[in-house]
Each structure stands twice: as C-alpha cells, then as structure tokens.
Amino acid sequence: MSDEIQIITSLQNPRIKQAVRLRDRRDRDEAGLFLIEGRREVARAIDNGWELHTLFFCNELFTSMAEADTLARAAAAGVEQVGCSAPVFRKLAYGDRTEGLLAIAPQRHLTLAELKLPEHPLLIVAEAIEKPGNLGTILRSADAAGVHAVIVCDGCTDIHNPNVVRASIGTLFSVPVVEAASADVLAWLRGKNIAALAATPHAEREYTAVDLTRGVAIVVGQEQAGLSARWMESAELQVKIPMLGQADSLNVSAATTLLLFEAVRQRRAAGK
C-alpha cells in the first residue's frame, strides 16, 4: 500500500462524520453528493463514466479479489482513496453486509429534454414510489430489459437514497433516470407520441394482448394507492394482469418486471 494513502482510525474523524451525514436527504441535497456502497455498485459507476470524488476502503472487509480489482480501477481513474480501519468503515457502512468499499459521488439530475431516445422507446414512469428498495428493484429490471429511461414522477423517494443504489446493484448508473412532475411528463409523452400503459384489474384486455412494440411508457404507481386518477385516465393503454389467487395485485416492482418482459418478448419476436 502506498504511503500516500491516508488511513483513518478515529471514529471522530471529520471526513467520516461528513460521509455519514450523506445518509440524510437534506445533507445529500445541500452537498450535491451521495453514497455508493458495494463492489458491484462502485464498479458499475466507474463502468458508466460517473465521477467519484472519494473512495473509502477497508482491506480487512474485502470478501474477494474483486474488491481489490475495483480499488485498482478507481486508482487508475484518479479517484482519491482513503483507507479505514474496520471499526471506522463499519460506521460508514449503511447495511448489514459490507464489502469494504464506499464511494462519494456528485449527484446527476437529467432532464426530459436531455434524453436521447430511439424511434420506438421503451420507458418506465414511476409515480410516487415510496420504498427505496422498490425503486432500486425497478431500476434493476429496467437495466435487464434494456429500458431507454426511467422517469420518476412526483417522487417520494430520493433516487440518490443509499438503499436505491444498493437495491439497484448499481444499475442506477446504467439507465438514464429523470425526475419530473407528472403534468410535464404527460405533456412530453404526448409530444413524443409515446403511449402510456397502466395496469388495472378493471381493464378488458390482458397485458399480452396489446402492442408493446410501439413507443410505450409503462406507468406504475404508489405501493398502497396505485396510480393516481390523472395517470389512469390519461393512459391510452389499460391492461390487466390475471390474478388467479386471493391477492388482487402484485408488488409494484414485480408487476413492472412482468410488463417489461412482455414488451421485450414482443419486440424480439418482431425483430426490434
């Protein structure tokens, strides 16, 4: 290890206290920074060209050679590295499981106007999602399905919440994410001729019976209340997911994944 790398052993170190404060949304927004914990998460940030200000690490907590490889990649990219003792790193870590890597990075706020979309885009619009884990899982599914953008409307959950980053396993960095008001997104979709699709048990057609090869935005809503009346009434495509048991709906991230991969199936069958 290079003598130039700082090793922090005090729990009271100001840099550690400053990093811990970034768990709080107000402090994140004031600083314009957020936390990225975990090997895959840090590696995917690097893979997708995200600037990292600082990378805290603890060799004692590495679980494989992969963490050391990620550390070396960050060093090659010129990221400042700060070593920590195990007790200090555990203070930084926000989950029960830690791999000894945690980065601080600047937030990004993409706008609708900045999105670059193909002719028939596949989008997700997530309205008022409350649980960071659900938003992170939706991002993970979006990455797997090749979604062109995720648009978070009237957000209850900060996209830079550490638990969004962790639940997404770093796919927050591979999928364009925009935060916007519902009214603006509806007008933008209409201007782009992108159909909004909403799932409701009251629809006549099942989700497999509509054309998802066109430009479409799969719109999903808040965990308890579902989609707002504004979005439900504005959806050109209303579909139902057959429920054969006693439950009347799926978890929002599960429903999103199901709808996404029907779109993937149709598009692959059509050669798109």
ZADO-1210 file (C-alpha; in nm, 4 decimals, padded with zeros to 6 digits):
<atoms>
<atom x="00.0000" y="00.0000" z="00.0000" code="MET" pos="1"/>
<atom x="00.1292" y="00.3421" z="-00.0903" code="SER" pos="2"/>
<atom x="00.2402" y="00.5678" z="00.1942" code="ASP" pos="3"/>
<atom x="00.0393" y="00.8464" z="00.0278" code="GLU" pos="4"/>
<atom x="-00.2930" y="00.6788" z="00.1044" code="ILE" pos="5"/>
<atom x="-00.4484" y="00.8166" z="00.4200" code="GLN" pos="6"/>
<atom x="-00.5600" y="00.5615" z="00.6800" code="ILE" pos="7"/>
<atom x="-00.8358" y="00.6746" z="00.9170" code="ILE" pos="8"/>
<atom x="-00.8587" y="00.5005" z="01.2532" code="THR" pos="9"/>
<atom x="-01.0643" y="00.7515" z="01.4519" code="SER" pos="10"/>
<atom x="-01.4435" y="00.7318" z="01.4594" code="LEU" pos="11"/>
<atom x="-01.4452" y="01.1072" z="01.5224" code="GLN" pos="12"/>
<atom x="-01.2592" y="01.1944" z="01.2034" code="ASN" pos="13"/>
<atom x="-01.4355" y="01.4884" z="01.0289" code="PRO" pos="14"/>
<atom x="-01.4305" y="01.3163" z="00.6910" code="ARG" pos="15"/>
<atom x="-01.6063" y="01.0133" z="00.8349" code="ILE" pos="16"/>
<atom x="-01.8674" y="01.2320" z="01.0042" code="LYS" pos="17"/>
<atom x="-01.9247" y="01.4227" z="00.6805" code="GLN" pos="18"/>
<atom x="-01.9732" y="01.0996" z="00.4847" code="ALA" pos="19"/>
<atom x="-02.2155" y="00.9588" z="00.7420" code="VAL" pos="20"/>
<atom x="-02.4267" y="01.2740" z="00.7150" code="ARG" pos="21"/>
<atom x="-02.4877" y="01.1938" z="00.3479" code="LEU" pos="22"/>
<atom x="-02.7303" y="00.9241" z="00.4602" code="ARG" pos="23"/>
<atom x="-02.9731" y="01.2089" z="00.5219" code="ASP" pos="24"/>
<atom x="-03.1508" y="01.3509" z="00.2175" code="ARG" pos="25"/>
<atom x="-03.1233" y="01.7115" z="00.3272" code="ARG" pos="26"/>
<atom x="-02.7469" y="01.6814" z="00.3712" code="ASP" pos="27"/>
<atom x="-02.7152" y="01.4989" z="00.0367" code="ARG" pos="28"/>
<atom x="-02.9052" y="01.7688" z="-00.1456" code="ASP" pos="29"/>
<atom x="-02.7190" y="02.0536" z="00.0235" code="GLU" pos="30"/>
<atom x="-02.3841" y="01.8979" z="-00.0693" code="ALA" pos="31"/>
<atom x="-02.4971" y="01.7710" z="-00.4100" code="GLY" pos="32"/>
<atom x="-02.3341" y="01.4382" z="-00.3223" code="LEU" pos="33"/>
<atom x="-02.4412" y="01.0821" z="-00.2438" code="PHE" pos="34"/>
<atom x="-02.3035" y="00.7482" z="-00.1243" code="LEU" pos="35"/>
<atom x="-02.2269" y="00.4397" z="-00.3324" code="ILE" pos="36"/>
<atom x="-02.1547" y="00.1321" z="-00.1225" code="GLU" pos="37"/>
<atom x="-02.0546" y="-00.2105" z="-00.2509" code="GLY" pos="38"/>
<atom x="-01.8189" y="-00.3572" z="-00.5083" code="ARG" pos="39"/>
<atom x="-02.0693" y="-00.4025" z="-00.7911" code="ARG" pos="40"/>
<atom x="-02.2205" y="-00.0620" z="-00.7276" code="GLU" pos="41"/>
<atom x="-01.8836" y="00.1183" z="-00.7344" code="VAL" pos="42"/>
<atom x="-01.7667" y="-00.0846" z="-01.0354" code="ALA" pos="43"/>
<atom x="-02.0808" y="-00.0006" z="-01.2327" code="ARG" pos="44"/>
<atom x="-02.0429" y="00.3670" z="-01.1526" code="ALA" pos="45"/>
<atom x="-01.6908" y="00.3512" z="-01.2976" code="ILE" pos="46"/>
<atom x="-01.8090" y="00.1450" z="-01.5970" code="ASP" pos="47"/>
<atom x="-02.0680" y="00.4091" z="-01.6839" code="ASN" pos="48"/>
<atom x="-01.8424" y="00.7103" z="-01.6531" code="GLY" pos="49"/>
<atom x="-01.9626" y="00.8511" z="-01.3215" code="TRP" pos="50"/>
<atom x="-01.7167" y="01.0782" z="-01.1481" code="GLU" pos="51"/>
<atom x="-01.6207" y="00.9584" z="-00.7999" code="LEU" pos="52"/>
<atom x="-01.4833" y="01.2152" z="-00.5571" code="HIS" pos="53"/>
<atom x="-01.3553" y="00.9769" z="-00.2907" code="THR" pos="54"/>
<atom x="-01.3382" y="00.6015" z="-00.2354" code="LEU" pos="55"/>
<atom x="-01.3192" y="00.4792" z="00.1239" code="PHE" pos="56"/>
<atom x="-01.1930" y="00.1234" z="00.1611" code="PHE" pos="57"/>
<atom x="-01.1046" y="-00.1362" z="00.4238" code="CYS" pos="58"/>
<atom x="-00.8873" y="-00.4288" z="00.3164" code="ASN" pos="59"/>
<atom x="-00.9922" y="-00.6278" z="00.6221" code="GLU" pos="60"/>
<atom x="-01.3513" y="-00.6362" z="00.4986" code="LEU" pos="61"/>
<atom x="-01.2827" y="-00.7371" z="00.1374" code="PHE" pos="62"/>
<atom x="-01.4596" y="-01.0624" z="00.0569" code="THR" pos="63"/>
<atom x="-01.2669" y="-01.1499" z="-00.2618" code="SER" pos="64"/>
<atom x="-01.0040" y="-01.0255" z="-00.5049" code="MET" pos="65"/>
<atom x="-01.2810" y="-00.8429" z="-00.6907" code="ALA" pos="66"/>
<atom x="-01.2807" y="-00.5610" z="-00.4334" code="GLU" pos="67"/>
<atom x="-00.9051" y="-00.5109" z="-00.4786" code="ALA" pos="68"/>
<atom x="-00.9524" y="-00.5063" z="-00.8566" code="ASP" pos="69"/>
<atom x="-01.2206" y="-00.2364" z="-00.8234" code="THR" pos="70"/>
<atom x="-00.9918" y="-00.0386" z="-00.5944" code="LEU" pos="71"/>
<atom x="-00.7171" y="-00.0567" z="-00.8576" code="ALA" pos="72"/>
<atom x="-00.9568" y="00.0558" z="-01.1312" code="ARG" pos="73"/>
<atom x="-01.0604" y="00.3547" z="-00.9217" code="ALA" pos="74"/>
<atom x="-00.6955" y="00.4426" z="-00.8630" code="ALA" pos="75"/>
<atom x="-00.6289" y="00.4265" z="-01.2368" code="ALA" pos="76"/>
<atom x="-00.9211" y="00.6670" z="-01.2873" code="ALA" pos="77"/>
<atom x="-00.7619" y="00.9143" z="-01.0463" code="GLY" pos="78"/>
<atom x="-01.0155" y="00.8709" z="-00.7648" code="VAL" pos="79"/>
<atom x="-00.8924" y="00.9783" z="-00.4219" code="GLU" pos="80"/>
<atom x="-00.8620" y="00.6726" z="-00.1963" code="GLN" pos="81"/>
<atom x="-00.8933" y="00.6781" z="00.1810" code="VAL" pos="82"/>
<atom x="-00.8198" y="00.3686" z="00.3870" code="GLY" pos="83"/>
<atom x="-01.0165" y="00.2930" z="00.7036" code="CYS" pos="84"/>
<atom x="-00.9858" y="00.0596" z="00.9953" code="SER" pos="85"/>
<atom x="-01.2650" y="-00.1984" z="01.0227" code="ALA" pos="86"/>
<atom x="-01.4489" y="-00.0144" z="01.3062" code="PRO" pos="87"/>
<atom x="-01.4366" y="00.3115" z="01.1107" code="VAL" pos="88"/>
<atom x="-01.5624" y="00.1521" z="00.7909" code="PHE" pos="89"/>
<atom x="-01.8460" y="-00.0201" z="00.9737" code="ARG" pos="90"/>
<atom x="-01.9537" y="00.3237" z="01.0942" code="LYS" pos="91"/>
<atom x="-01.9618" y="00.4384" z="00.7304" code="LEU" pos="92"/>
<atom x="-02.1493" y="00.1327" z="00.6055" code="ALA" pos="93"/>
<atom x="-02.5278" y="00.1660" z="00.5997" code="TYR" pos="94"/>
<atom x="-02.6170" y="-00.2006" z="00.5504" code="GLY" pos="95"/>
<atom x="-02.5626" y="-00.5184" z="00.7498" code="ASP" pos="96"/>
<atom x="-02.3486" y="-00.6577" z="00.4678" code="ARG" pos="97"/>
<atom x="-02.0385" y="-00.4653" z="00.3693" code="THR" pos="98"/>
<atom x="-01.7645" y="-00.5380" z="00.1171" code="GLU" pos="99"/>
<atom x="-01.5237" y="-00.2701" z="00.2320" code="GLY" pos="100"/>
<atom x="-01.5843" y="-00.0181" z="-00.0478" code="LEU" pos="101"/>
<atom x="-01.7847" y="00.3056" z="-00.0276" code="LEU" pos="102"/>
<atom x="-01.7610" y="00.5994" z="-00.2670" code="ALA" pos="103"/>
<atom x="-01.8830" y="00.9573" z="-00.2600" code="ILE" pos="104"/>
<atom x="-02.0018" y="01.0929" z="-00.5943" code="ALA" pos="105"/>
<atom x="-02.1766" y="01.4049" z="-00.7247" code="PRO" pos="106"/>
<atom x="-02.5485" y="01.3765" z="-00.7924" code="GLN" pos="107"/>
<atom x="-02.6741" y="01.3904" z="-01.1502" code="ARG" pos="108"/>
<atom x="-03.0077" y="01.5446" z="-01.2440" code="HIS" pos="109"/>
<atom x="-03.1025" y="01.4576" z="-01.6011" code="LEU" pos="110"/>
<atom x="-03.3924" y="01.6404" z="-01.7683" code="THR" pos="111"/>
<atom x="-03.6545" y="01.5166" z="-02.0136" code="LEU" pos="112"/>
<atom x="-03.5026" y="01.7362" z="-02.2842" code="ALA" pos="113"/>
<atom x="-03.1664" y="01.5636" z="-02.2423" code="GLU" pos="114"/>
<atom x="-03.2995" y="01.2137" z="-02.3102" code="LEU" pos="115"/>
<atom x="-03.1835" y="01.0595" z="-02.6373" code="LYS" pos="116"/>
<atom x="-03.4415" y="00.8032" z="-02.7453" code="LEU" pos="117"/>
<atom x="-03.4764" y="00.5624" z="-03.0390" code="PRO" pos="118"/>
<atom x="-03.7761" y="00.5589" z="-03.2704" code="GLU" pos="119"/>
<atom x="-03.9873" y="00.3261" z="-03.0547" code="HIS" pos="120"/>
<atom x="-03.8634" y="00.3741" z="-02.6975" code="PRO" pos="121"/>
<atom x="-03.9496" y="00.1566" z="-02.4003" code="LEU" pos="122"/>
<atom x="-03.9800" y="00.3670" z="-02.0856" code="LEU" pos="123"/>
<atom x="-04.0867" y="00.3307" z="-01.7244" code="ILE" pos="124"/>
<atom x="-04.2748" y="00.6068" z="-01.5462" code="VAL" pos="125"/>
<atom x="-04.2785" y="00.5515" z="-01.1696" code="ALA" pos="126"/>
<atom x="-04.5255" y="00.7718" z="-00.9834" code="GLU" pos="127"/>
<atom x="-04.4806" y="00.8430" z="-00.6121" code="ALA" pos="128"/>
<atom x="-04.2888" y="00.5255" z="-00.5272" code="ILE" pos="129"/>
<atom x="-04.2321" y="00.5326" z="-00.1516" code="GLU" pos="130"/>
<atom x="-03.9915" y="00.2475" z="-00.0791" code="LYS" pos="131"/>
<atom x="-03.6281" y="00.2845" z="-00.1893" code="PRO" pos="132"/>
<atom x="-03.5996" y="-00.0923" z="-00.2311" code="GLY" pos="133"/>
<atom x="-03.8852" y="-00.0974" z="-00.4806" code="ASN" pos="134"/>
<atom x="-03.7381" y="00.1875" z="-00.6846" code="LEU" pos="135"/>
<atom x="-03.3992" y="00.0172" z="-00.6856" code="GLY" pos="136"/>
<atom x="-03.5543" y="-00.3121" z="-00.7976" code="THR" pos="137"/>
<atom x="-03.7430" y="-00.1337" z="-01.0757" code="ILE" pos="138"/>
<atom x="-03.4115" y="00.0121" z="-01.1957" code="LEU" pos="139"/>
<atom x="-03.2556" y="-00.3347" z="-01.1899" code="ARG" pos="140"/>
<atom x="-03.5390" y="-00.4712" z="-01.4045" code="SER" pos="141"/>
<atom x="-03.5159" y="-00.1690" z="-01.6347" code="ALA" pos="142"/>
<atom x="-03.1484" y="-00.2402" z="-01.6969" code="ASP" pos="143"/>
<atom x="-03.2169" y="-00.6096" z="-01.7618" code="ALA" pos="144"/>
<atom x="-03.4941" y="-00.5268" z="-02.0114" code="ALA" pos="145"/>
<atom x="-03.2947" y="-00.2623" z="-02.1971" code="GLY" pos="146"/>
<atom x="-03.5281" y="00.0212" z="-02.0984" code="VAL" pos="147"/>
<atom x="-03.4283" y="00.3522" z="-02.2538" code="HIS" pos="148"/>
<atom x="-03.5121" y="00.5665" z="-01.9494" code="ALA" pos="149"/>
<atom x="-03.6841" y="00.5604" z="-01.6113" code="VAL" pos="150"/>
<atom x="-03.8848" y="00.8707" z="-01.5242" code="ILE" pos="151"/>
<atom x="-03.9644" y="00.9259" z="-01.1574" code="VAL" pos="152"/>
<atom x="-04.2740" y="01.1429" z="-01.1155" code="CYS" pos="153"/>
<atom x="-04.3752" y="01.3280" z="-00.8004" code="ASP" pos="154"/>
<atom x="-04.1079" y="01.1305" z="-00.6203" code="GLY" pos="155"/>
<atom x="-04.1490" y="01.0287" z="-00.2589" code="CYS" pos="156"/>
<atom x="-03.8123" y="00.8510" z="-00.2640" code="THR" pos="157"/>
<atom x="-03.4881" y="01.0290" z="-00.3472" code="ASP" pos="158"/>
<atom x="-03.3164" y="00.8479" z="-00.6357" code="ILE" pos="159"/>
<atom x="-02.9846" y="00.9079" z="-00.4561" code="HIS" pos="160"/>
<atom x="-03.1001" y="00.7292" z="-00.1412" code="ASN" pos="161"/>
<atom x="-02.8293" y="00.4742" z="-00.0453" code="PRO" pos="162"/>
<atom x="-03.0890" y="00.1983" z="-00.0420" code="ASN" pos="163"/>
<atom x="-03.1954" y="00.2804" z="-00.4000" code="VAL" pos="164"/>
<atom x="-02.8314" y="00.2477" z="-00.5059" code="VAL" pos="165"/>
<atom x="-02.7917" y="-00.0836" z="-00.3222" code="ARG" pos="166"/>
<atom x="-03.1231" y="-00.2362" z="-00.4366" code="ALA" pos="167"/>
<atom x="-03.0413" y="-00.1414" z="-00.7950" code="SER" pos="168"/>
<atom x="-02.6999" y="-00.3159" z="-00.7603" code="ILE" pos="169"/>
<atom x="-02.5544" y="-00.0177" z="-00.9405" code="GLY" pos="170"/>
<atom x="-02.7935" y="-00.0132" z="-01.2368" code="THR" pos="171"/>
<atom x="-02.8828" y="00.3406" z="-01.1308" code="LEU" pos="172"/>
<atom x="-02.5672" y="00.4235" z="-01.3283" code="PHE" pos="173"/>
<atom x="-02.6563" y="00.2297" z="-01.6444" code="SER" pos="174"/>
<atom x="-03.0146" y="00.3527" z="-01.7034" code="VAL" pos="175"/>
<atom x="-03.0943" y="00.7219" z="-01.7682" code="PRO" pos="176"/>
<atom x="-03.3117" y="00.8450" z="-01.4784" code="VAL" pos="177"/>
<atom x="-03.5154" y="01.1660" z="-01.4846" code="VAL" pos="178"/>
<atom x="-03.7156" y="01.3247" z="-01.2026" code="GLU" pos="179"/>
<atom x="-04.0093" y="01.5396" z="-01.3166" code="ALA" pos="180"/>
<atom x="-04.3653" y="01.6447" z="-01.2363" code="ALA" pos="181"/>
<atom x="-04.6483" y="01.4306" z="-01.3722" code="SER" pos="182"/>
<atom x="-04.8001" y="01.7162" z="-01.5727" code="ALA" pos="183"/>
<atom x="-04.4688" y="01.7783" z="-01.7502" code="ASP" pos="184"/>
<atom x="-04.4175" y="01.4091" z="-01.8232" code="VAL" pos="185"/>
<atom x="-04.7678" y="01.3645" z="-01.9646" code="LEU" pos="186"/>
<atom x="-04.7197" y="01.6594" z="-02.1997" code="ALA" pos="187"/>
<atom x="-04.3762" y="01.5300" z="-02.3022" code="TRP" pos="188"/>
<atom x="-04.5086" y="01.1784" z="-02.3762" code="LEU" pos="189"/>
<atom x="-04.7888" y="01.3197" z="-02.5920" code="ARG" pos="190"/>
<atom x="-04.5423" y="01.5373" z="-02.7785" code="GLY" pos="191"/>
<atom x="-04.3259" y="01.2324" z="-02.8490" code="LYS" pos="192"/>
<atom x="-04.6252" y="01.0129" z="-02.9443" code="ASN" pos="193"/>
<atom x="-04.5347" y="00.7661" z="-02.6696" code="ILE" pos="194"/>
<atom x="-04.8326" y="00.5736" z="-02.5330" code="ALA" pos="195"/>
<atom x="-04.8795" y="00.5440" z="-02.1569" code="ALA" pos="196"/>
<atom x="-04.9696" y="00.1953" z="-02.0342" code="LEU" pos="197"/>
<atom x="-05.1374" y="00.1372" z="-01.6973" code="ALA" pos="198"/>
<atom x="-05.2304" y="-00.1910" z="-01.5343" code="ALA" pos="199"/>
<atom x="-05.5697" y="-00.2062" z="-01.3644" code="THR" pos="200"/>
<atom x="-05.7922" y="-00.5010" z="-01.2692" code="PRO" pos="201"/>
<atom x="-06.0816" y="-00.3180" z="-01.4377" code="HIS" pos="202"/>
<atom x="-05.9264" y="-00.3306" z="-01.7861" code="ALA" pos="203"/>
<atom x="-06.0821" y="-00.5524" z="-02.0527" code="GLU" pos="204"/>
<atom x="-05.7573" y="-00.6642" z="-02.2199" code="ARG" pos="205"/>
<atom x="-05.4763" y="-00.8639" z="-02.0645" code="GLU" pos="206"/>
<atom x="-05.1250" y="-00.7219" z="-02.0850" code="TYR" pos="207"/>
<atom x="-05.0249" y="-00.9779" z="-02.3501" code="THR" pos="208"/>
<atom x="-05.2994" y="-00.8582" z="-02.5869" code="ALA" pos="209"/>
<atom x="-05.1721" y="-00.5058" z="-02.6592" code="VAL" pos="210"/>
<atom x="-04.8948" y="-00.3895" z="-02.8918" code="ASP" pos="211"/>
<atom x="-04.5852" y="-00.3073" z="-02.6899" code="LEU" pos="212"/>
<atom x="-04.3543" y="-00.2753" z="-02.9893" code="THR" pos="213"/>
<atom x="-04.4518" y="00.0883" z="-03.0400" code="ARG" pos="214"/>
<atom x="-04.3161" y="00.3688" z="-02.8266" code="GLY" pos="215"/>
<atom x="-04.4587" y="00.2960" z="-02.4824" code="VAL" pos="216"/>
<atom x="-04.4190" y="00.4110" z="-02.1245" code="ALA" pos="217"/>
<atom x="-04.5133" y="00.1539" z="-01.8614" code="ILE" pos="218"/>
<atom x="-04.6603" y="00.3625" z="-01.5793" code="VAL" pos="219"/>
<atom x="-04.6591" y="00.2217" z="-01.2258" code="VAL" pos="220"/>
<atom x="-04.7811" y="00.3813" z="-00.9075" code="GLY" pos="221"/>
<atom x="-04.7508" y="00.4114" z="-00.5341" code="GLN" pos="222"/>
<atom x="-04.7334" y="00.0856" z="-00.3404" code="GLU" pos="223"/>
<atom x="-05.0613" y="00.1175" z="-00.1472" code="GLN" pos="224"/>
<atom x="-05.2800" y="00.3501" z="-00.3528" code="ALA" pos="225"/>
<atom x="-05.1581" y="00.2591" z="-00.7013" code="GLY" pos="226"/>
<atom x="-05.1695" y="00.5061" z="-00.9878" code="LEU" pos="227"/>
<atom x="-05.3354" y="00.8428" z="-00.9434" code="SER" pos="228"/>
<atom x="-05.6568" y="00.9213" z="-01.1325" code="ALA" pos="229"/>
<atom x="-05.4598" y="01.1638" z="-01.3516" code="ARG" pos="230"/>
<atom x="-05.2354" y="00.8878" z="-01.4858" code="TRP" pos="231"/>
<atom x="-05.5054" y="00.6209" z="-01.5032" code="MET" pos="232"/>
<atom x="-05.7349" y="00.8475" z="-01.7057" code="GLU" pos="233"/>
<atom x="-05.4504" y="00.9572" z="-01.9335" code="SER" pos="234"/>
<atom x="-05.3286" y="00.6061" z="-02.0163" code="ALA" pos="235"/>
<atom x="-05.4001" y="00.5181" z="-02.3787" code="GLU" pos="236"/>
<atom x="-05.3383" y="00.1514" z="-02.2976" code="LEU" pos="237"/>
<atom x="-05.5124" y="-00.0021" z="-01.9973" code="GLN" pos="238"/>
<atom x="-05.4374" y="-00.3673" z="-01.9301" code="VAL" pos="239"/>
<atom x="-05.4909" y="-00.6234" z="-01.6581" code="LYS" pos="240"/>
<atom x="-05.2613" y="-00.8843" z="-01.5115" code="ILE" pos="241"/>
<atom x="-05.4640" y="-01.2003" z="-01.4431" code="PRO" pos="242"/>
<atom x="-05.4730" y="-01.2753" z="-01.0699" code="MET" pos="243"/>
<atom x="-05.5754" y="-01.6352" z="-01.0014" code="LEU" pos="244"/>
<atom x="-05.5327" y="-01.6409" z="-00.6244" code="GLY" pos="245"/>
<atom x="-05.6711" y="-01.4364" z="-00.3382" code="GLN" pos="246"/>
<atom x="-05.4365" y="-01.1376" z="-00.3822" code="ALA" pos="247"/>
<atom x="-05.5735" y="-00.8674" z="-00.6089" code="ASP" pos="248"/>
<atom x="-05.2400" y="-00.7192" z="-00.7150" code="SER" pos="249"/>
<atom x="-04.8660" y="-00.7766" z="-00.7398" code="LEU" pos="250"/>
<atom x="-04.5888" y="-00.5840" z="-00.5702" code="ASN" pos="251"/>
<atom x="-04.5109" y="-00.2777" z="-00.7836" code="VAL" pos="252"/>
<atom x="-04.1627" y="-00.3963" z="-00.8771" code="SER" pos="253"/>
<atom x="-04.2919" y="-00.7444" z="-00.9662" code="ALA" pos="254"/>
<atom x="-04.5706" y="-00.6005" z="-01.1828" code="ALA" pos="255"/>
<atom x="-04.3221" y="-00.3693" z="-01.3546" code="THR" pos="256"/>
<atom x="-04.0904" y="-00.6591" z="-01.4346" code="THR" pos="257"/>
<atom x="-04.3743" y="-00.8685" z="-01.5747" code="LEU" pos="258"/>
<atom x="-04.4922" y="-00.5889" z="-01.8054" code="LEU" pos="259"/>
<atom x="-04.1389" y="-00.5059" z="-01.9141" code="LEU" pos="260"/>
<atom x="-04.0536" y="-00.8558" z="-02.0219" code="PHE" pos="261"/>
<atom x="-04.3749" y="-00.8891" z="-02.2185" code="GLU" pos="262"/>
<atom x="-04.2563" y="-00.5829" z="-02.4083" code="ALA" pos="263"/>
<atom x="-03.9152" y="-00.7490" z="-02.4514" code="VAL" pos="264"/>
<atom x="-04.0808" y="-01.0684" z="-02.5795" code="ARG" pos="265"/>
<atom x="-04.2905" y="-00.8815" z="-02.8331" code="GLN" pos="266"/>
<atom x="-04.0029" y="-00.6673" z="-02.9539" code="ARG" pos="267"/>
<atom x="-03.7700" y="-00.9634" z="-03.0004" code="ARG" pos="268"/>
<atom x="-04.0405" y="-01.1538" z="-03.1872" code="ALA" pos="269"/>
<atom x="-04.0849" y="-00.8513" z="-03.4141" code="ALA" pos="270"/>
<atom x="-03.7111" y="-00.8143" z="-03.4652" code="GLY" pos="271"/>
<atom x="-03.6965" y="-00.4780" z="-03.2860" code="LYS" pos="272"/>
</atoms>
